[in-house]
Amino acid sequence: MKLFRAFLVMIFAVFLSAGAFSRQQQLPPQNQNTQVIDMTAKKYKFTPSPIHIKKGTKVELRITATDHNHGFKINAYPDGAAANGAPGLVFTSPQDCWKVPKGQTVTIEFVAQTPGSYPFKCCVFCGFGHMGMKGELIVDE
């Protein structure tokens, strides 16, 4: 029984170290200055939009929903780019849709690696104007 427990502990340790290694490969460098952008999601509009950032910038995007529950969805690849190469935006915690509950702030961190236009939209139904709730992130050279 002790041998079995030791084996399980060893396997668990291997999985943890493998997971930490793979996360290190995906995380952006920590020695960059961070640009903090405060954004609001309110009644079918993201403010500010468009957002301009420079290539290579580490971004902390803080989104606050002021009136309803909202969501935030952005593609990791710029408009017109194939989705099979390296992503243009490298997220610390990639998600298909970040949920932004009413009255709360959600922080999304990423590094902008490739110049281009990255449209974003609300991904949580928020009312009649939901389909028009869009914005744009532009990564400049």
N, C-alpha and C positions, 0 to 999 in steps of 0.2 A: 504494500500500500504506500509506503514512504517513497519507494522508487517511482511509482506511478505519479505521485504528487510532484516529485522533483522533475520528472519528465514534462508534466503539464506546465510547471513554472518556467522551465527552459523554453518550451515552445512559445509560451506567452511572451517571454522576453525577446525572442527572435522576431515575433510579429510586431512588437512595439518598436524595436530598433529599425526594422524594415519600413514601418510606417513613418517613423521620424525621418529616415533617409529620403523617402519619396516626397515628404512634405518639404524638406529642405531644397529639393530640386525644383519645386514649384513656386516657392515663396520668392518674392522680389528681394533684391538686395536691401539691407537695413541701413546702409550708410548714406542714403539719399535724403535730402530735405523733403519734407512732406508739405504739399499744398492742400490746405483745408478749404473745402467748398461747402458752404451752408446752402441748402436748397429746401424749398417748400413744395409740397404737393397739395394743391387746393383746387377744388371745383373745376376739374378738367384742364388744369394748367400746372406745369412745373416752372418754378422761378428760381434762379435765372435760366434762361435758355435763349440762344445757344451758350454753351460753356466752352471757352478756349483754354487749352493747356498746351504746354510744350512737350515735345517728344522727350522721353526719359524721366518725366516727372512722376514721383510717387504721389498719389492722390488719396485723400480721405474725404469721401463724399458723404456728408451728413444730411439725410433727408428727413424732414418733419412733416407729417400729415396733420393739417390744421382743421379739416372739416369732416372728413370721412376716412374710412380705411382705404388705403391706396396700395399700390405695388410699384416696383421698379424693375424693368426688364431691359437689358442692353446686350447687344451682340458683342462677343469678344473680338470679332473680325470687322474691319472697316467695310463700309459699303463697297460692293463690287469685288471684294477679295474672296478667294476660295477659302472654304472653311477646313481645308486639310493641311494647311501649313501652320506656322507658329502664330498664335493669337496676337493681335495688336494690343489688347488690354489683358494684363495678367493679374487676376484677382487672387487675394489671399484666401478667400472663401467663396469659390464660384457657386452660383445658384442660377436656376432658370428664372426665378421670380423672387425678389426680395419683398416680403410683406412689410408694409409700413402702417401699423395700427394708428387710429385717430389719436392725436395728442402725444404721440411718441416719436422719437428720433431713431433712425436706423443708420448705422455707419457702414459704408462699403469702401473697402480699400483695394487699390490696384495700382499698377505701374503702366503708364501709357508708353508702349514701345514702338508703335507704328503710326506714322501720320495718316490722317484720313478722317472721314466723317462717321460717327457712331450714333445712329438714331436710337432713342430710347422711348419707352412708352409705359403707361400704367398697365399692370397685369392683374389687377384685382378690380372686378366690376364695381364702379363707383357712382353710377347713375347714367342718365340719358346721354351725356356728353363724353362718356368713357372712351369711345373709339377715337375721339379727337385729342385725347390727353397724351401729347407727344412732346418730345424735345430732341435736342441734338448736342452731342459732345464732339468737339472738333479738336483733334490733336495736330498741332502745327509743328513744322520742322524746326 
